[in-house]
Amino acid sequence: MTNRIPQGADGWMRGIERRLMAVERRPVFALGSLGPNIAPMAKQIVDWNSEEACINGWVWTDVNSLNGPDQVRIWIGMSINTTMGHGMQLAWAHNVALTPPEQYVRTYHKHELGETALFSTWALV
């Protein structure tokens, strides 16, 4: 199908109407369905074992955070999980010296939805 060049105001208006009808038929995507950790900025948490750290998205912790790879650095990371209760956390050490960050990874599992997750130990990647 080729786009015709409108020859007058009526043709131009029909083209606009067709485009608007196509836009109205598109499904609406709700950002709220993604969860609180999907945002323009990472969400600050205080404990890497918390429930909010097990939601898909990006998180970060300050110095002295609980259950991170260590408590002396700032950690920026992400969580990826499935509907079955399996998940993975990746964390990178934030270095002010602009050196490449260390990356740690661990997995977690929930036997039942709503149950507290069981975490593996952090492993340097």
C-alpha positions, -999 to +999 in steps of 0.1 A: +000+000+000+014+034-009+007+066+009-010+090-014-002+127-013-034+145-002-048+167-030-068+189-007-081+195+028-106+166+026-078+141+017-055+155+044-083+151+070-091+115+059-054+107+064-054+122+099-086+103+107-071+070+096-040+075+117-060+084+148-082+054+143-051+032+142-037+047+174-070+042+192-070+005+183-036-001+199-036-018+233-029+003+264+002-007+283+001+000+321+034+010+336+020+001+370+020-036+361+058-036+359+064-031+396+080-004+418+116-013+409+112-005+372+117+033+371+140+059+356+162+056+387+172+026+408+152+022+441+172+024+473+169-005+497+186-013+530+186-051+529+194-074+499+173-102+515+142-080+517+110-087+497+115-054+478+149-066+466+132-097+450+110-077+426+122-073+390+141-041+386+170-020+397+180-013+432+210+002+451+223+002+487+245+026+506+274+017+528+265-006+558+236-023+539+225-057+551+232-089+533+251-073+504+284-087+491+301-065+517+292-036+539+319-011+530+308-001+495+278+012+476+261-015+456+240-010+424+222-041+412+192-057+397+168-086+404+153-109+379+127-134+390+101-158+376+065-165+385+077-198+399+097-181+427+131-186+412+153-155+409+187-140+405+204-109+419+233-091+403+253-064+422+281-041+411+304-022+434+302+015+428+337+029+426+343+066+428+378+060+413+362+051+379+378+016+379+358-013+365+333-025+391+334-059+407+303-079+399+286-104+422+257-127+416+235-150+436+203-169+432+172-173+454+141-195+456+107-194+472+089-227+477+056-210+480+045-175+468+045-151+497+071-173+515+105-159+526+132-165+499+162-188+505+194-172+491+227-186+479+260-169+488+273-141+467+298-152+441+323-130+423+318-131+386 
